[in-house]
Amino acid sequence: MIRKHTHLSKFCLLLIVVSLSVLFSNCSTPKPSTDYAVRIKPDYQAKPYTTEPVEQYFTKEPNSGKARNAATLRGMVYGIRINVFTDSLGNPVNMKKYVLFRDSLAAGDLNPRIEEIPLEYVDLMGPKIGLGENWFENYNNPLDPKAIREVRIDTVVTGPSGTVENDCNCNPPWQLELSCPCAKRELKWYFAEIRLGYANYKDRSGIGLPETGYDALFGEIATGVRFSGDKSWGIGLAYSSGVPLYNTFSGERLLRPTVMLHMRKDFGPLICCIEPFVYGQFGLSVDGLSIDLFKTVSCKDCENKINLPELDMSLPLSYGLGVGIDIPFASFLDVSLDVGWRSIGFGESRILGGFSNAPSIRRVNMLVFRAGLTF
């Protein structure tokens, strides 16, 4: 029977709820009234930019005809489309860029027309803060780096006959996309992690006794250096406070901390603000009994003297791997969630063959959930 820990079960439920809240608060399906600003340059605020007989186009919303502020349009920016026109040899002869926009005034229209605003008409905010032309500000927080959104850029190549010659996999702008007013992460040459973990595992309190289910909380920190051109790889050391595991020869339950080599690989934004990563760890348990076992393994004379078949005096190695997500909270900080598998090798001690503390190894596998911060 699995031993139940009510307080830990509540913690896990709370952790899941908080994790989902963080995720969906940062990445949610936008509504037509999404408040992003498209600033129109003064020279174009009252100038029509379509072939239709519409006067002062920017002062009226094209679907509803409602009056609007021509200086700053308010609504949803779906992306930037680049139209490239080529000659018969495939050489580009002309290029036009458009902002695909849906005004918040069109919220009640089930099939609104998406406005194609020439990019040169727009007073772009991205270049003003060192970003690209495909970054747009929140309507209520102008020029706030924490409230900006990067949109997609699609390129359409059209030949002299008017046929589209490339497949850009462009999604129709009215399809649902993800709006992510999150921070832009800037990776440093180093990294540091602070984690609160939850482990679920089976252990036995004595030789020949059945395994029982346990769960436990632990703390973990890691630090190291990032490398590769995009700083997506990291290597360093991790220390875990460990979870309590039995010495099956004495029935004593001891905390088993570990020190391990820690490697991680970041993959950059996958969707919305979510940046997946994987990690791997390899090292040793550093509690008293495990250190005694390590000393015995490294002492050939000691191993020859003990030489008892009942004991397994292998090196008490521990290892694990996992996958998770980083959600940028600030330019220097991510909120991180991950799940992994961990195998802990640790030392035990018993009275055997005339020895009062004959060492042996035992191994416990566990499922690990972690949540915390990555710098």
Secondary structure, 3 states (H helix, E strand, C coil): CCCCCHHHHHHHHHHHHHHHHHHHHHCECCCCCCCEEEEECHHHCCCCCCCCCCCCHHHECCCCCCECCCCEEEEEEEEEEEEEEECCCCCEEEEEEEEEEEEHHHCCCCCCCCEEEEHHHECCCHHHHCCCCCEEEECCECCCHHHEEECEEEEEEECCCCCECCCCCCCCCCCCCCECCCCCCCCCCEEEEEEEEEEEEEECCCCCCCCEEEEEEEEEEEEEEEECCCCCEEEEEEEEEEEEEEECCCCEEEEEEEEEEEEEEECCCCECCEEEEEEEEEEEECCHHHHHHHHHHHCHHHHHHHCCCCCCCCCCEEEEEEEEEEEEEECCEEEEEEEEEEEEEEEEEEEECCEEEEEEEEEEEEEEEEEEEEC
